[in-house]
Amino acid sequence: MHENILKPLKAFGTKLTSKEEDCKSISTFGEAKKRLEKCAKLREDFETISEKLMPHLRRYETKVKILTEAIDKDDYQGL
């Protein structure tokens, strides 16, 4: 995967993990509810952008596979 995609994705995971550790210090129900709402929204937004990206990645993967198989074919005509 392209480095410009991997870096932000890794940073997102790292920050999310650190927030998980922060949640262990929550002392009130109100604070827990507020954090839960924020996390639910983050999850929803991440799922939405992932759902939009996945079909494109699958098509890309399929086309790269076709090109890889075509390397050995003398009669390759294109995609």
Buried (B, 14 or more C-beta within 10 A) or exposed (E): EEEEEEEEEEEEEEEEEEEEEEEEEBEEEEEEEEBEEEBEEBEEEEEEEEEEEEEEEEEEEEEEEEEEEBEEEEEEEEE
